[in-house]
Amino acid sequence: MAQQGNVGELLSMLDSPSLGVLEDITAAFKDNLICDRGPMLVNNLVDYYLETNSQQALHILSTLQEPHDKHLLDKINEYMGKAATRLPILSLLGHVIRRQPSWKHKLSQAPLLLSLLKCLKTDTDVVVLTTGVLVLITMLPMIPQSGKQYLHDFFGIFGRLSAWCLQNPGHVAEIYLVHLHASVYALFHRLYGMYPCNFVSFLRSHYSMKENLETFEEVVKPMMEHVRIHPELVTGSKDHELDPRRWKRLETHDVVIECAKISLDPAEASYEDGYYSASRKPCTNLKHHQTDPSASHYIDTQSSYGKICLMANEYPFPGRKWALEQRGILLSHLKSSSWAL
């Protein structure tokens, strides 16, 4: 069993410039994780990652196996409750679930999911909201059966953030608002692709209210112009699409591909088609500055914000041209959320 002093020693060498030392330290951590089934090692690795943004710590955390999945999710959940660490911990969560871990099905029962939903329903930091939406979009195909329990939460988040895109209650810079708008657009695709009957029912009910009509006309209606009529609207039902048996035959990538099939947006469809292969790629450490925004790693690696930039290029909403011109600035500001979906 690893002692606290030994863990500190290992952490101090985790980002050694020597490849040989790095391999030995990483192997030592993995051996300790096999022998020690307690939470101490995982907790120390999470703390170290938040302090240093260590890519080696990120790699170890992203490849954890049972029983350490519970320790990791509990620690992430702890930091989700603190405003100062919410953004970097969401970034860590994004990196982890992007790898589609073997324990991904446990996410639907983890307290962390409730914390994520609470964040998206109450937080007022636009970068946190954008990152949180992207985490949720990535997570949904892994836990499609969670719709039965949390569907109203998913729809409520969509309604809240759609209105936010129009009203901008935080008076944030337009560049951030554009990217929140694009992430909400991606959420629209995911919810419509997975739960069309229930989602259309929500849209009809929510946007028939007078106070929501402007949001529908300016934000939601243009999104609807970028999707096909979902076959489930004809052959399915609200109950059927929430039936756990519907999802048992589908793997995560199958759900994502089904969502892509109803999209008329080339950027969205091409992204979804590459989802499964992208999930197998290693995390890429993005550079802080980009001399050529058009050659950004955010696009080359299909990262979360690369996807948004691609959608911003295809999807017409206010500020799009200006946002694209300012993409280099955004890359610098949002470096901490560089994980790929």
C-alpha positions in Angstrom: 0.0 0.0 0.0 1.4 3.4 -1.0 2.2 5.8 1.9 1.5 9.6 1.7 5.2 10.4 1.6 5.8 7.9 -1.2 2.9 9.3 -3.2 4.3 12.8 -2.9 7.7 11.5 -4.2 6.1 9.9 -7.2 4.0 13.0 -8.0 7.1 15.1 -8.0 8.6 13.0 -10.7 5.4 12.5 -12.7 6.3 15.1 -15.3 10.0 14.3 -15.6 11.6 15.3 -18.9 13.3 11.9 -18.9 11.3 9.4 -20.8 12.7 6.5 -18.9 11.8 8.0 -15.5 8.4 8.9 -16.8 7.7 5.4 -17.9 8.9 4.0 -14.5 6.8 6.5 -12.5 3.7 5.8 -14.5 4.2 2.1 -14.1 4.7 2.6 -10.4 1.4 4.5 -10.1 -0.5 1.8 -12.0 1.0 -0.9 -9.9 0.0 0.9 -6.7 -3.5 1.4 -8.0 -3.8 -2.4 -8.5 -2.5 -3.1 -5.0 -4.2 -0.2 -3.2 -8.0 -0.2 -3.6 -8.5 2.9 -1.4 -9.2 6.4 -2.6 -5.9 8.1 -1.5 -3.9 7.7 -4.8 -6.8 8.8 -7.0 -7.5 11.8 -4.7 -3.8 12.9 -4.9 -3.7 12.5 -8.6 -6.8 14.7 -9.0 -5.4 17.3 -6.7 -2.1 17.3 -8.6 -3.8 17.6 -11.9 -5.8 20.6 -10.8 -2.6 22.3 -9.4 -0.4 21.6 -12.4 -2.5 20.5 -15.4 -0.2 17.5 -15.7 -0.8 15.6 -18.8 0.7 12.4 -17.2 -1.7 12.7 -14.3 -4.5 13.2 -16.8 -3.5 10.1 -18.7 -3.5 7.9 -15.5 -6.8 9.3 -14.4 -8.3 8.7 -17.9 -7.4 5.0 -17.8 -8.6 4.1 -14.3 -10.4 0.8 -13.8 -12.8 -0.4 -11.2 -12.9 0.0 -8.2 -11.1 3.4 -8.7 -13.9 4.7 -10.9 -16.0 5.4 -7.8 -13.1 7.2 -6.1 -12.6 9.4 -9.2 -16.3 10.2 -9.7 -16.6 11.0 -6.0 -13.6 13.3 -6.1 -14.8 15.1 -9.2 -18.2 15.5 -7.6 -16.6 17.1 -4.5 -14.8 19.7 -6.7 -18.0 20.3 -8.7 -19.4 21.9 -5.6 -16.7 24.5 -5.5 -17.0 27.4 -8.0 -13.2 27.9 -8.2 -12.6 24.4 -9.4 -15.7 23.7 -11.4 -14.3 24.5 -14.8 -11.0 22.5 -14.6 -12.8 19.6 -13.0 -15.4 19.6 -15.8 -12.5 19.6 -18.2 -11.1 16.5 -16.4 -14.4 14.8 -16.5 -14.6 15.5 -20.3 -11.2 13.9 -20.9 -12.2 10.8 -18.8 -15.6 10.1 -20.4 -14.2 10.8 -23.9 -12.2 7.6 -23.5 -15.5 5.7 -23.0 -14.3 3.8 -19.9 -15.6 0.3 -19.2 -17.6 1.7 -16.2 -19.4 4.4 -18.2 -22.8 2.8 -17.5 -22.3 3.7 -13.8 -22.5 7.4 -14.6 -26.3 7.4 -14.6 -26.3 6.4 -10.9 -23.4 8.5 -9.8 -24.1 11.6 -7.6 -21.9 13.4 -10.1 -24.6 13.4 -12.7 -27.0 15.3 -10.4 -24.2 17.8 -9.7 -23.7 18.3 -13.4 -27.4 18.9 -14.0 -27.5 21.3 -11.1 -24.6 23.2 -12.5 -26.3 23.6 -15.9 -29.5 24.7 -14.3 -28.0 27.3 -11.9 -24.5 28.3 -12.9 -24.0 31.8 -14.4 -20.4 31.4 -15.8 -20.8 31.1 -19.6 -17.5 29.1 -20.0 -18.6 26.6 -17.3 -22.0 26.3 -18.9 -20.5 25.7 -22.4 -18.1 23.1 -21.0 -20.8 21.4 -19.0 -23.1 21.2 -22.0 -20.4 19.5 -24.0 -19.8 17.0 -21.1 -23.5 16.2 -21.0 -23.7 15.8 -24.8 -20.8 13.3 -24.6 -22.3 11.5 -21.7 -25.9 11.0 -23.0 -25.1 8.3 -25.6 -23.3 6.3 -22.8 -26.3 6.4 -20.5 -29.4 6.7 -22.8 -31.6 4.9 -20.3 -31.1 7.9 -17.9 -33.7 9.8 -20.0 -36.4 7.9 -18.1 -35.3 9.6 -14.8 -33.8 12.9 -15.9 -35.6 13.8 -19.1 -37.2 16.9 -17.7 -33.8 18.1 -16.4 -32.3 17.7 -19.9 -35.1 19.7 -21.5 -35.1 22.3 -18.7 -31.4 22.9 -19.3 -32.0 23.3 -23.1 -34.8 25.8 -22.4 -32.7 27.8 -19.9 -29.6 28.0 -22.1 -31.6 28.7 -25.3 -33.1 31.8 -23.6 -29.6 32.7 -22.2 -28.3 32.7 -25.8 -30.8 35.4 -26.7 -31.0 37.4 -23.5 -27.4 37.3 -22.4 -28.2 37.9 -18.7 -24.5 37.9 -17.8 -23.6 40.5 -20.4 -20.7 38.4 -21.5 -18.5 39.1 -24.5 -20.1 38.0 -27.8 -17.4 35.5 -28.5 -18.4 33.4 -25.5 -22.1 33.7 -26.3 -21.6 32.4 -29.8 -19.9 29.3 -28.5 -22.5 28.7 -25.9 -25.1 29.1 -28.7 -23.3 26.4 -30.7 -23.0 24.0 -27.8 -26.8 24.4 -27.2 -27.2 23.7 -30.9 -25.3 20.4 -30.4 -27.5 19.6 -27.4 -30.6 20.2 -29.6 -29.2 17.6 -32.0 -28.6 15.1 -29.2 -32.0 15.4 -27.5 -33.9 15.4 -30.8 -31.8 12.4 -32.0 -32.4 10.4 -28.9 -35.8 11.4 -27.5 -37.7 12.9 -30.5 -41.3 12.4 -29.4 -40.7 13.7 -25.9 -38.5 16.5 -27.1 -41.0 17.8 -29.7 -43.7 17.6 -27.0 -41.5 19.7 -24.8 -40.8 22.2 -27.5 -44.5 22.5 -28.3 -45.4 23.1 -24.7 -42.5 25.3 -23.7 -42.5 27.6 -26.7 -46.2 28.0 -26.9 -45.9 30.3 -23.9 -45.9 34.0 -24.9 -42.7 34.8 -22.9 -40.8 32.1 -24.8 -41.9 32.9 -28.3 -39.0 35.3 -29.1 -36.5 32.6 -28.0 -38.2 30.1 -30.3 -38.1 32.4 -33.3 -34.5 33.6 -32.9 -32.8 30.6 -31.4 -34.7 27.3 -31.6 -36.5 27.6 -35.0 -33.3 28.0 -37.0 -32.0 24.8 -35.3 -35.1 22.9 -36.4 -34.3 23.9 -40.0 -31.1 21.8 -39.8 -32.7 18.4 -39.0 -34.8 15.8 -40.9 -38.2 14.6 -39.7 -37.3 11.9 -37.2 -38.7 8.4 -38.1 -39.6 7.9 -34.5 -42.1 10.7 -34.7 -44.1 8.5 -37.1 -43.5 5.0 -35.8 -42.5 5.6 -32.1 -44.0 7.0 -29.0 -43.0 8.9 -25.9 -43.1 5.8 -23.8 -41.2 3.6 -26.3 -38.2 5.9 -26.6 -37.8 5.8 -22.8 -38.1 2.0 -22.6 -34.7 0.6 -21.5 -35.2 -2.3 -23.9 -34.8 0.2 -26.8 -31.3 1.0 -25.8 -30.0 -2.5 -24.8 -29.1 -3.4 -28.4 -27.2 -0.2 -29.0 -23.6 0.7 -28.2 -22.5 4.3 -27.5 -21.3 4.8 -31.0 -24.6 3.4 -32.4 -26.6 6.1 -30.5 -24.3 8.8 -31.8 -24.6 7.6 -35.4 -28.4 7.5 -35.1 -28.3 11.1 -34.0 -26.2 12.0 -37.0 -28.6 10.5 -39.4 -31.3 13.1 -38.7 -28.9 16.0 -39.2 -28.8 18.2 -42.3 -25.8 20.0 -41.1 -22.6 18.8 -42.8 -20.4 19.8 -39.9 -22.6 18.0 -37.3 -23.0 14.9 -39.4 -19.3 14.6 -40.3 -18.4 15.1 -36.6 -20.8 12.4 -35.4 -19.5 10.0 -38.0 -16.1 10.4 -36.6 -17.1 10.2 -33.0 -16.2 6.6 -32.4 -12.8 6.7 -34.0 -12.1 10.0 -32.3 -12.9 8.5 -28.9 -10.0 6.1 -29.4 -7.5 8.8 -30.0 -5.1 10.0 -27.2 -5.7 13.4 -25.7 -3.8 16.1 -27.4 -2.0 18.8 -25.4 -3.1 22.1 -27.1 -0.7 25.0 -27.5 -1.6 28.2 -25.8 -1.2 30.4 -28.9 -2.2 29.6 -32.5 -0.5 31.5 -35.2 -2.9 30.3 -37.8 -6.4 30.0 -36.5 -7.6 28.1 -39.6 -5.1 25.4 -38.7 -6.2 25.1 -35.1 -5.7 21.9 -33.2 -9.3 22.4 -32.0 -10.4 21.4 -35.5 -7.6 19.0 -36.4 -8.3 16.7 -33.4 -12.1 17.1 -33.4 -11.9 18.6 -29.9 -15.0 20.1 -28.3 -14.3 23.6 -29.2 -13.1 22.5 -32.7 -16.6 21.1 -33.1 -18.1 24.4 -32.0 -15.9 26.4 -34.4 -16.9 24.0 -37.2 -20.6 24.5 -36.4 -20.1 28.2 -36.1 -18.8 28.2 -39.7 -21.9 26.4 -40.9 -24.7 27.6 -38.6 -25.9 31.1 -39.2 -26.5 33.0 -35.9 -25.7 36.6 -34.9 -22.0 37.4 -34.5 -20.8 34.3 -36.4 -18.4 36.1 -38.7 -16.9 38.2 -35.9 -16.6 35.1 -33.7 -14.6 33.2 -36.4 -12.3 36.2 -36.8 -11.7 36.1 -33.0 -11.2 32.3 -32.8 -7.5 32.7 -31.9 -8.5 34.7 -28.8 -11.0 32.1 -27.8 -8.4 29.3 -28.0 -6.3 31.1 -25.5 -9.2 31.8 -23.1 -10.6 28.3 -23.2 -7.4 26.3 -23.1 -8.4 24.6 -19.9 -11.4 23.0 -21.7 -9.4 21.5 -24.5 -10.7 17.9 -24.2 -12.3 16.3 -27.2 -15.7 14.9 -27.3 
